[in-house]
């Protein structure tokens, strides 16, 4: 039976080199994927993976479990990502639009597309999703990656990023809307839902829906939003496009770590472990 993270961690802290190596290799795909999404360069991702795992190997005995193991690893990986950006090595990302919701000036014309997509089986959608995430400015990209792709809770993401939970959620809402804006036409929706005026003026349902997912709106406001969505086709479609976008984010697989990189990491880890023996 496979040993749990807690069992491997306890054994590693007691000096079991095999347990430490197994623990590090178990998390290599997540760390490599985070590096790829944040730095957008295989060589940078390789460095981040290796530096993160080596840092963990050197300091595992100091880990006291105040945060989760994954939170600790993402915190280490993020610090190396920041160093890469400061050195100017990573490809610069386009800034998130200053318009509400991070929206662009795309024309609101429905785009012919396949039926509803619940997985990343469609290569075109996968490519557009990857581009949309990569186009986010780093502060927005990292919160979306941690929250909606890696599945960290808002408090855990806040701990990794050194932010308040409120700040994490604020950035997350804008990042979600920006990514949804890119994917909506490909999913068969207009890029931006036309607001309904008059006595039944449309609320900002996309922002409200994202806030609802984070538990930020009251039951009364939620009920009001649901009533409006039930009576407004464009807002209902907008919410559905955001829901599908988040489903795609959550189903995105971690990039496979190339075998050459795995071998390089194993070699360097064993050298560090042997030096500590």
C-alpha positions in Angstrom: 0.0 0.0 0.0 1.3 3.5 -0.9 2.5 5.5 2.0 0.7 8.8 2.8 2.4 12.1 2.6 2.3 12.3 6.4 4.1 8.9 6.7 6.7 9.8 4.2 7.3 13.2 5.8 7.7 11.7 9.3 10.2 9.1 7.9 12.1 11.7 5.9 12.4 13.9 9.0 13.8 10.9 10.9 16.5 10.5 8.3 15.0 8.0 5.8 16.5 9.1 2.5 14.2 6.8 0.5 11.1 8.4 2.0 12.4 11.9 1.3 13.1 11.0 -2.3 9.7 9.4 -2.8 8.0 12.5 -1.3 9.9 14.9 -3.5 9.3 12.9 -6.7 5.6 12.6 -5.8 5.3 16.4 -6.0 7.5 17.0 -9.0 4.7 17.2 -11.6 2.8 19.8 -9.5 5.9 22.0 -9.0 6.9 21.6 -12.6 3.4 22.5 -13.8 3.3 25.6 -11.6 6.7 26.7 -12.9 5.5 26.2 -16.5 2.3 28.2 -16.0 4.1 31.0 -14.2 7.3 31.3 -16.2 6.1 29.9 -19.5 9.5 28.5 -20.4 10.6 24.8 -20.0 14.1 25.8 -18.9 12.8 28.1 -16.2 10.3 25.4 -15.1 13.2 22.9 -14.9 15.2 25.3 -12.7 12.2 26.0 -10.5 11.5 22.3 -10.1 15.1 21.4 -9.2 15.6 24.4 -6.9 12.3 23.8 -5.1 12.9 20.1 -4.5 16.6 20.7 -3.4 15.4 23.5 -1.0 12.9 21.1 0.5 15.5 18.3 0.8 17.8 20.7 2.7 15.1 22.0 5.0 12.7 19.1 5.5 13.7 18.6 9.1 12.8 22.2 9.9 9.2 21.8 8.6 6.8 21.9 11.5 3.5 21.4 9.7 2.1 24.8 10.5 0.9 24.9 6.9 0.2 21.9 4.6 3.1 20.3 2.7 1.7 21.5 -0.7 1.3 25.0 0.6 4.9 25.0 1.8 6.2 23.7 -1.6 4.2 26.2 -3.6 5.6 29.0 -1.4 9.1 27.8 -2.2 8.4 27.4 -5.9 6.8 30.9 -6.0 9.9 32.4 -4.5 12.1 31.0 -7.2 9.5 32.1 -9.9 9.8 35.7 -8.5 13.6 35.5 -8.7 13.3 34.4 -12.4 11.1 37.4 -13.2 13.4 39.8 -11.4 16.3 38.6 -13.5 14.2 39.2 -16.6 14.5 35.7 -17.8 10.8 34.8 -18.1 8.7 35.9 -21.1 6.8 39.1 -20.2 3.0 38.6 -19.9 0.5 41.0 -21.3 -1.1 43.0 -18.5 -4.7 42.3 -17.4 -7.0 44.9 -18.9 -7.9 47.8 -16.7 -11.5 47.5 -17.9 -14.0 46.0 -15.4 -13.6 42.3 -15.3 -10.4 42.4 -17.2 -12.4 42.3 -20.5 -11.0 43.1 -23.9 -12.5 44.9 -26.8 -13.5 41.7 -28.6 -16.7 41.9 -30.6 -19.7 40.4 -29.0 -20.5 37.9 -31.9 -21.3 34.2 -31.2 -18.6 32.0 -32.5 -19.4 28.7 -34.1 -18.1 26.0 -31.8 -18.5 22.4 -30.9 -21.0 21.4 -28.2 -20.4 22.0 -24.5 -16.9 21.0 -23.4 -16.4 19.5 -20.0 -12.8 18.3 -20.4 -9.8 19.4 -22.2 -10.3 16.9 -25.0 -10.6 19.7 -27.6 -7.1 20.8 -28.6 -8.3 24.3 -29.7 -9.9 25.0 -26.4 -6.9 23.7 -24.6 -4.6 26.0 -26.5 -6.9 29.0 -26.0 -7.1 28.3 -22.3 -3.4 28.1 -22.0 -2.9 31.3 -23.9 -5.6 33.1 -21.8 -3.9 32.1 -18.5 -0.4 33.0 -19.9 -1.7 36.4 -20.9 -2.7 37.3 -17.3 -0.2 39.5 -15.5 1.7 37.4 -12.9 -0.3 38.6 -9.8 -3.5 37.5 -11.4 -2.1 34.4 -13.1 -0.6 33.0 -9.9 -3.8 33.3 -7.9 -5.9 31.7 -10.7 -3.3 28.8 -11.0 -3.3 28.2 -7.3 -7.0 28.5 -6.7 -8.7 27.1 -9.8 -6.0 24.8 -11.3 -4.1 23.5 -8.3 -7.2 23.5 -6.1 -5.8 25.3 -3.1 -8.3 26.9 -0.8 -8.5 30.7 -0.7 -6.7 30.8 2.8 -4.0 28.5 1.5 -3.4 30.5 -1.6 -3.3 33.7 0.6 -0.6 32.0 2.7 1.5 31.1 -0.4 1.1 34.6 -1.9 1.5 36.6 1.4 -1.8 38.3 0.8 -5.1 38.6 2.7 -7.9 36.2 1.7 -9.9 39.3 0.6 -7.0 40.3 -1.8 -6.8 36.8 -3.2 -10.5 36.7 -3.9 -10.4 40.2 -5.5 -7.6 39.2 -7.9 -9.3 35.8 -8.5 -12.5 37.4 -9.7 -10.8 39.6 -12.2 -8.6 36.7 -13.4 -11.6 34.4 -13.9 -13.5 37.0 -15.9 -10.5 37.7 -18.2 -10.0 34.0 -18.9 -13.7 33.5 -19.5 -13.7 36.4 -21.9 -11.1 34.6 -24.1 -12.9 31.2 -24.0 -16.5 32.3 -24.3 -16.6 32.7 -28.1 -15.0 29.3 -28.6 -17.6 27.7 -26.3 -20.4 29.2 -28.3 -21.1 32.3 -26.2 -20.6 36.0 -27.0 -17.5 37.5 -25.4 -19.5 40.0 -23.4 -23.2 39.6 -22.5 -25.2 42.6 -23.6 -26.8 44.3 -20.6 -30.5 44.6 -20.4 -31.7 48.1 -19.6 -35.0 49.6 -18.3 -36.8 48.5 -15.2 -35.0 45.1 -15.3 -31.5 46.3 -15.7 -28.9 43.5 -15.6 -26.6 43.3 -12.6 -23.0 42.3 -13.0 -23.8 38.6 -12.9 -20.3 37.4 -13.8 -18.7 39.1 -10.9 -21.6 38.0 -8.6 -21.3 34.4 -9.8 -17.6 34.3 -9.0 -18.2 35.9 -5.6 -21.0 33.4 -5.0 -18.5 30.6 -5.6 -16.2 32.1 -3.0 -19.1 32.4 -0.4 -19.0 36.2 -0.5 -22.6 37.1 -1.2 -25.6 36.8 1.2 -28.3 34.3 0.7 -30.7 37.1 -0.2 -28.4 38.5 -2.9 -27.8 35.0 -4.2 -31.6 34.4 -4.5 -32.0 37.8 -6.2 -29.3 36.9 -8.7 -30.8 33.4 -9.4 -34.2 35.0 -10.1 -32.6 37.4 -12.5 -30.6 34.7 -14.3 -33.8 32.6 -14.6 -35.5 35.4 -16.5 -32.5 36.7 -18.6 -31.1 34.5 -21.4 -27.9 36.6 -21.9 -27.0 36.6 -18.2 -27.8 32.9 -17.9 -25.5 32.2 -20.8 -22.8 34.4 -19.3 -22.9 32.4 -16.0 -22.8 29.1 -17.9 -19.8 30.2 -19.8 -18.0 31.1 -16.6 -19.0 27.8 -15.1 -17.6 25.9 -18.1 -14.4 28.0 -18.0 -13.8 27.0 -14.4 -14.5 23.4 -15.2 -11.9 23.5 -17.9 -9.4 25.1 -15.5 -10.0 22.5 -12.9 -9.6 19.6 -15.3 -6.4 20.9 -16.8 -3.7 18.2 -16.4 -0.3 18.9 -15.0 2.4 19.0 -17.7 4.4 15.8 -17.9 7.9 16.2 -16.5 10.3 15.2 -19.3 12.3 12.1 -18.5 15.6 14.0 -19.0 14.5 16.5 -16.4 13.4 13.8 -14.0 16.7 12.1 -14.3 18.6 15.4 -13.7 16.5 16.1 -10.6 17.0 12.6 -9.2 20.8 12.8 -9.8 21.1 16.2 -8.0 18.8 15.1 -5.2 20.8 12.0 -4.5 24.0 14.1 -4.5 22.5 16.4 -1.9 21.2 13.5 0.2 24.5 11.7 0.0 26.3 14.9 1.2 24.0 15.0 4.2 24.6 11.4 5.2 
